[in-house]
Amino acid sequence: MANPYDKNTPPEEKLPGRYRAFIEKYPALGKLHKEAGQIIDGLGPLDAKTCALIKIGICAGGGLESALRSHVRRALEHGASEEEIEHAVLLVMNTCGFPRTVAAWSWAREAMEHNG
């Protein structure tokens, strides 16, 4: 299995196994999903780092561990600091609760530790 935190690992190999299995079975849906994401990211004035930080908050609020780890990696790749990533997670607390924030914070910390 590829190491998702290794900078030499190709992006497609950093995807979680279940996601890869799904898009292998349904390649048209995988292609559509990827294209939609690219189109949406390009629609507005936000840069890639800001988009990744927003997506971290969304994933934290939704309890989406794999996606959060992925967006932490992307945020770091686009120049986000650990403090910015942690802030994106902490912003979730008053809306989504303390337990979800702590879980998301721990996922983000693990992703950042493996990335470093």
N, C-alpha and C positions, 0 to 999 in steps of 0.2 A: 504494500500500500504506500502511495506517495505521501510525503510529509507536507501537509498544507502550509506549514510555517517556514519551509525552506524556500529561500528566494529563487533557487534554481529550478524549483518544481514548476512545470508549465501550468498556467491558470486553469486549464480544463481538468487537470489532475488534482487540483485543490478542492474541487467540488465534493461534497459528501457523497458517499457510496450510494445511498438511496436515491439521491437526486440524479446521479449518473445513470443508475439502473432505469429510472423512470424515463429519462430523455433518450436512452438507448431503445426502450420499448416504444416510445412515442416521439420520434425525432421531430415531427412537424410541430408538436406542442413545445418541445424544447427550443426549436428555432424561433417560433413565435414569441415565446417568453423572453428570449434573449433580445430579439429585435425590439419588442415593446419597451424593455428596460432602457435600451440605448436611445430610443426615440424620446422617451419621457425625460431621461437625464439631459438631453439636448434641447428641450423645449424652453427652458427658462434661463435666468441669469446666474443661477447658483453654480459655483465651481465644483469640481469632483470631490474635493475634501469636504465641503459643506454638505453635499448630497450624502456622502458616506456617514457623516456625523448624524444627520437627520435619520437616516436608515437605522443607525445604531439605536437611537431613541425609539423608533417604531418597533424594532425587534425586541428591545428590552421590555417595552410595554406589552407586547404580544407574547412574551415568554418563548421567543423563537431562538433557541440556543445556537443551532448550526448557522443560521443566517446572521446572528449577531457576531459570531466569531469571524465569519466571512467579511462582514462590513468593517470590523475592527482591522483586519488585514488590509482591506482596501483603503481605509482612512489613513493608516500608517504609510501605505505606499504613496498616498497623495499628500503627505507632509503633515498630517495631524500629530499633535503631541499626545503623550499619555494623559496629560491633564485635560486636554480638550475632549478626549474620548471618555474619560471618567465623568466629566461635566455633562456630556450628552446622556450618560447613564443616570446620573443623579437627578437630572431634570424630570425623570419619570416618576420619582417618588410620590409627589403630592397628587398625581393623577392616577397612578396604577398601584401604589402601595409599597410599603417597606419590604415585604418578602420578595416581591418581584424585582425590586431594585437591587437588593443584596445578591440575588441569584445572578442577575445580569452583570453586576459589578464583578462577581467572581469569574464568570465566563470571559469577560473582557480582560481581566487581569491575567488569566491563563493564556489567552490568545496573545497578549502583549509580551508575556514572559517567554513564550515559545518563539515569538517573532524576533526577539532581541538577540 
